[in-house]
Amino acid sequence: MGSVKLLPTLCLLLVTAVITACSSHAQSAVARISRDSIVSNEGIVLTSNDRLSTPGSFRPPVDITIVAKTDSTNLRLAYAADQVIFNWEINGDELRVDGGPADGKHKQGAGSIATNKFVNIRWVVTSKKQSIYVDKQLRFEHSGDYSQIDRPVSVFAAQSKVTVKGIAVRQLPASVQ
């Protein structure tokens, strides 16, 4: 029984260690971490294969807010898909959606974001639909069965430097469809 109570503490320590390791490339990280959020006023820098994930896993319906920037390409997110890619290195204008119920439903004209400028991404996932907004502009929407998702929210880089100021997950009432 004692090891079950220790699990949340161990998870938090692991996430803290990952954040520190990820940010040691360029700066020391100062972040506030809880089950459903990671916030850093200075930003947590991710390069290469670095990945920043919430300590908790979430089931829809959720409202996710991510504040991040890329220095060039590949701002990548994971939750309702294995990866959603903004500024994809092959075609920066295309929003890539790989994995999950919307697998392969890439959207031309929806993937470009400014470089070296923080953007506010809002990702709303219910049991029947996902919607992705960038700076309050709807970029992608798909209806499908999202009811079985139970995973953390992640931000990661590939061939770029991504800086994350925040990931916040708000559980919505079950009545939201």
MARFI-725650 format. One record per residue (C-alpha): residue in three letters; x, y, z. Coordinates in Angstrom, 3 decimals. Layout:
<pts>
<aa=ALA&X=X&Y=Y&Z=Z> .
...
</pts>
This chain:
<pts>
<aa=MET&X=0.000&Y=0.000&Z=0.000> .
<aa=GLY&X=2.801&Y=2.434&Z=0.856> .
<aa=SER&X=4.224&Y=2.264&Z=-2.687> .
<aa=VAL&X=0.863&Y=3.290&Z=-4.200> .
<aa=LYS&X=0.853&Y=6.497&Z=-2.135> .
<aa=LEU&X=4.420&Y=7.196&Z=-3.218> .
<aa=LEU&X=3.628&Y=6.983&Z=-6.956> .
<aa=PRO&X=2.377&Y=10.605&Z=-7.429> .
<aa=THR&X=5.453&Y=11.931&Z=-5.623> .
<aa=LEU&X=7.772&Y=9.811&Z=-7.765> .
<aa=CYS&X=6.009&Y=10.991&Z=-10.933> .
<aa=LEU&X=6.435&Y=14.621&Z=-9.883> .
<aa=LEU&X=10.132&Y=14.075&Z=-9.139> .
<aa=LEU&X=10.611&Y=12.392&Z=-12.511> .
<aa=VAL&X=8.926&Y=15.255&Z=-14.375> .
<aa=THR&X=11.039&Y=17.774&Z=-12.474> .
<aa=ALA&X=14.180&Y=15.855&Z=-13.441> .
<aa=VAL&X=13.094&Y=15.758&Z=-17.098> .
<aa=ILE&X=12.406&Y=19.499&Z=-17.126> .
<aa=THR&X=15.787&Y=20.206&Z=-15.576> .
<aa=ALA&X=17.546&Y=17.945&Z=-18.058> .
<aa=CYS&X=15.683&Y=19.414&Z=-21.021> .
<aa=SER&X=16.431&Y=22.982&Z=-20.064> .
<aa=SER&X=20.074&Y=22.468&Z=-19.121> .
<aa=HIS&X=21.001&Y=22.949&Z=-22.785> .
<aa=ALA&X=20.468&Y=26.712&Z=-22.619> .
<aa=GLN&X=19.176&Y=27.755&Z=-19.199> .
<aa=SER&X=18.093&Y=26.568&Z=-15.812> .
<aa=ALA&X=14.382&Y=25.881&Z=-15.523> .
<aa=VAL&X=12.150&Y=27.406&Z=-12.933> .
<aa=ALA&X=8.722&Y=25.890&Z=-13.301> .
<aa=ARG&X=5.573&Y=25.327&Z=-11.312> .
<aa=ILE&X=4.351&Y=21.791&Z=-11.819> .
<aa=SER&X=1.094&Y=20.134&Z=-10.874> .
<aa=ARG&X=-0.825&Y=17.138&Z=-12.173> .
<aa=ASP&X=-2.523&Y=19.267&Z=-14.826> .
<aa=SER&X=-0.081&Y=22.076&Z=-15.582> .
<aa=ILE&X=3.499&Y=23.097&Z=-16.153> .
<aa=VAL&X=4.207&Y=26.842&Z=-16.068> .
<aa=SER&X=7.526&Y=28.628&Z=-16.540> .
<aa=ASN&X=7.799&Y=32.409&Z=-16.826> .
<aa=GLU&X=11.196&Y=32.093&Z=-18.516> .
<aa=GLY&X=10.192&Y=29.175&Z=-20.720> .
<aa=ILE&X=11.503&Y=25.622&Z=-20.895> .
<aa=VAL&X=13.724&Y=25.034&Z=-23.934> .
<aa=LEU&X=13.347&Y=21.763&Z=-25.834> .
<aa=THR&X=15.733&Y=20.614&Z=-28.556> .
<aa=SER&X=16.434&Y=17.415&Z=-30.436> .
<aa=ASN&X=14.270&Y=14.635&Z=-28.921> .
<aa=ASP&X=13.247&Y=16.539&Z=-25.770> .
<aa=ARG&X=9.628&Y=16.110&Z=-24.711> .
<aa=LEU&X=7.710&Y=17.957&Z=-22.002> .
<aa=SER&X=4.637&Y=16.106&Z=-20.675> .
<aa=THR&X=2.102&Y=16.758&Z=-17.956> .
<aa=PRO&X=2.459&Y=14.482&Z=-14.936> .
<aa=GLY&X=-1.209&Y=13.496&Z=-15.178> .
<aa=SER&X=-3.172&Y=11.659&Z=-17.857> .
<aa=PHE&X=-6.552&Y=12.969&Z=-18.961> .
<aa=ARG&X=-9.794&Y=11.700&Z=-20.437> .
<aa=PRO&X=-12.055&Y=13.930&Z=-22.533> .
<aa=PRO&X=-13.649&Y=16.370&Z=-22.273> .
<aa=VAL&X=-10.660&Y=18.660&Z=-21.733> .
<aa=ASP&X=-9.636&Y=22.183&Z=-22.628> .
<aa=ILE&X=-5.854&Y=22.363&Z=-23.137> .
<aa=THR&X=-3.853&Y=25.578&Z=-23.372> .
<aa=ILE&X=-0.262&Y=25.578&Z=-24.584> .
<aa=VAL&X=1.920&Y=28.680&Z=-24.818> .
<aa=ALA&X=5.019&Y=27.962&Z=-26.885> .
<aa=LYS&X=7.234&Y=29.117&Z=-29.739> .
<aa=THR&X=9.598&Y=27.575&Z=-32.243> .
<aa=ASP&X=12.759&Y=29.110&Z=-33.636> .
<aa=SER&X=12.037&Y=27.627&Z=-37.070> .
<aa=THR&X=10.089&Y=24.398&Z=-37.625> .
<aa=ASN&X=8.324&Y=21.566&Z=-35.836> .
<aa=LEU&X=6.293&Y=22.688&Z=-32.874> .
<aa=ARG&X=4.784&Y=19.290&Z=-32.046> .
<aa=LEU&X=1.951&Y=18.407&Z=-29.656> .
<aa=ALA&X=0.506&Y=15.099&Z=-28.514> .
<aa=TYR&X=-2.764&Y=14.182&Z=-26.841> .
<aa=ALA&X=-5.666&Y=13.348&Z=-29.187> .
<aa=ALA&X=-3.055&Y=12.433&Z=-31.802> .
<aa=ASP&X=0.422&Y=10.927&Z=-31.596> .
<aa=GLN&X=1.562&Y=14.246&Z=-33.002> .
<aa=VAL&X=0.111&Y=17.454&Z=-34.360> .
<aa=ILE&X=2.805&Y=19.434&Z=-36.149> .
<aa=PHE&X=2.923&Y=23.178&Z=-36.737> .
<aa=ASN&X=5.622&Y=24.509&Z=-39.119> .
<aa=TRP&X=6.324&Y=21.002&Z=-40.390> .
<aa=GLU&X=9.792&Y=20.927&Z=-41.994> .
<aa=ILE&X=8.507&Y=19.431&Z=-45.279> .
<aa=ASN&X=5.547&Y=21.811&Z=-45.752> .
<aa=GLY&X=5.216&Y=24.491&Z=-43.082> .
<aa=ASP&X=1.781&Y=25.540&Z=-44.311> .
<aa=GLU&X=0.255&Y=22.098&Z=-43.715> .
<aa=LEU&X=-1.035&Y=21.127&Z=-40.263> .
<aa=ARG&X=0.001&Y=17.509&Z=-39.767> .
<aa=VAL&X=-2.167&Y=15.155&Z=-37.719> .
<aa=ASP&X=-0.598&Y=11.740&Z=-37.179> .
<aa=GLY&X=-2.307&Y=9.061&Z=-35.092> .
<aa=GLY&X=-5.568&Y=9.042&Z=-33.188> .
<aa=PRO&X=-9.074&Y=9.295&Z=-34.659> .
<aa=ALA&X=-8.039&Y=12.071&Z=-37.107> .
<aa=ASP&X=-4.929&Y=10.221&Z=-38.350> .
<aa=GLY&X=-3.921&Y=11.484&Z=-41.782> .
<aa=LYS&X=-6.497&Y=14.300&Z=-41.891> .
<aa=HIS&X=-3.780&Y=16.893&Z=-42.544> .
<aa=LYS&X=-5.006&Y=20.395&Z=-43.333> .
<aa=GLN&X=-3.338&Y=22.593&Z=-45.923> .
<aa=GLY&X=-3.178&Y=26.278&Z=-44.968> .
<aa=ALA&X=-3.539&Y=25.636&Z=-41.218> .
<aa=GLY&X=-0.041&Y=24.701&Z=-40.042> .
<aa=SER&X=1.994&Y=27.877&Z=-40.249> .
<aa=ILE&X=2.833&Y=29.809&Z=-37.082> .
<aa=ALA&X=5.196&Y=32.734&Z=-36.570> .
<aa=THR&X=8.750&Y=31.855&Z=-35.599> .
<aa=ASN&X=10.374&Y=33.254&Z=-32.470> .
<aa=LYS&X=6.994&Y=34.453&Z=-31.212> .
<aa=PHE&X=4.930&Y=32.784&Z=-28.508> .
<aa=VAL&X=1.575&Y=31.497&Z=-29.721> .
<aa=ASN&X=-1.400&Y=30.473&Z=-27.639> .
<aa=ILE&X=-2.728&Y=27.083&Z=-28.725> .
<aa=ARG&X=-6.085&Y=25.929&Z=-27.408> .
<aa=TRP&X=-6.958&Y=22.269&Z=-27.959> .
<aa=VAL&X=-10.497&Y=21.267&Z=-26.973> .
<aa=VAL&X=-11.180&Y=17.540&Z=-27.008> .
<aa=THR&X=-14.551&Y=16.031&Z=-26.176> .
<aa=SER&X=-15.608&Y=12.415&Z=-26.553> .
<aa=LYS&X=-16.903&Y=13.234&Z=-30.064> .
<aa=LYS&X=-14.690&Y=16.009&Z=-31.443> .
<aa=GLN&X=-11.386&Y=17.863&Z=-31.313> .
<aa=SER&X=-10.812&Y=21.524&Z=-32.178> .
<aa=ILE&X=-7.442&Y=23.276&Z=-32.378> .
<aa=TYR&X=-7.117&Y=27.061&Z=-32.197> .
<aa=VAL&X=-4.021&Y=29.234&Z=-32.579> .
<aa=ASP&X=-4.318&Y=32.704&Z=-31.073> .
<aa=LYS&X=-8.134&Y=32.273&Z=-31.017> .
<aa=GLN&X=-8.309&Y=31.306&Z=-34.711> .
<aa=LEU&X=-9.806&Y=27.867&Z=-35.461> .
<aa=ARG&X=-7.214&Y=25.875&Z=-37.417> .
<aa=PHE&X=-8.540&Y=22.316&Z=-37.291> .
<aa=GLU&X=-11.688&Y=20.451&Z=-36.336> .
<aa=HIS&X=-12.571&Y=16.778&Z=-36.595> .
<aa=SER&X=-15.506&Y=14.691&Z=-35.404> .
<aa=GLY&X=-14.757&Y=11.151&Z=-34.303> .
<aa=ASP&X=-14.590&Y=8.835&Z=-31.316> .
<aa=TYR&X=-12.200&Y=10.417&Z=-28.809> .
<aa=SER&X=-13.804&Y=8.772&Z=-25.777> .
<aa=GLN&X=-10.977&Y=6.258&Z=-25.174> .
<aa=ILE&X=-8.150&Y=8.779&Z=-24.836> .
<aa=ASP&X=-6.408&Y=8.655&Z=-21.476> .
<aa=ARG&X=-2.954&Y=10.171&Z=-21.773> .
<aa=PRO&X=-0.810&Y=13.135&Z=-20.796> .
<aa=VAL&X=-0.401&Y=16.253&Z=-22.919> .
<aa=SER&X=3.045&Y=16.660&Z=-24.480> .
<aa=VAL&X=4.988&Y=19.293&Z=-26.380> .
<aa=PHE&X=8.142&Y=18.352&Z=-28.240> .
<aa=ALA&X=10.675&Y=19.483&Z=-30.815> .
<aa=ALA&X=12.317&Y=17.916&Z=-33.843> .
<aa=GLN&X=15.084&Y=19.662&Z=-35.793> .
<aa=SER&X=14.310&Y=22.917&Z=-33.977> .
<aa=LYS&X=14.351&Y=24.729&Z=-30.667> .
<aa=VAL&X=10.959&Y=24.956&Z=-28.986> .
<aa=THR&X=10.347&Y=27.069&Z=-25.889> .
<aa=VAL&X=7.332&Y=26.268&Z=-23.703> .
<aa=LYS&X=5.959&Y=28.772&Z=-21.206> .
<aa=GLY&X=2.967&Y=26.695&Z=-20.253> .
<aa=ILE&X=0.808&Y=23.637&Z=-20.602> .
<aa=ALA&X=-2.508&Y=23.725&Z=-18.745> .
<aa=VAL&X=-5.291&Y=21.152&Z=-18.839> .
<aa=ARG&X=-8.750&Y=21.966&Z=-17.577> .
<aa=GLN&X=-11.214&Y=19.111&Z=-17.189> .
<aa=LEU&X=-14.599&Y=20.100&Z=-18.624> .
<aa=PRO&X=-17.958&Y=18.912&Z=-17.283> .
<aa=ALA&X=-18.950&Y=15.474&Z=-18.595> .
<aa=SER&X=-22.009&Y=17.045&Z=-20.222> .
<aa=VAL&X=-19.758&Y=18.867&Z=-22.754> .
<aa=GLN&X=-19.857&Y=16.931&Z=-26.001> .
</pts>
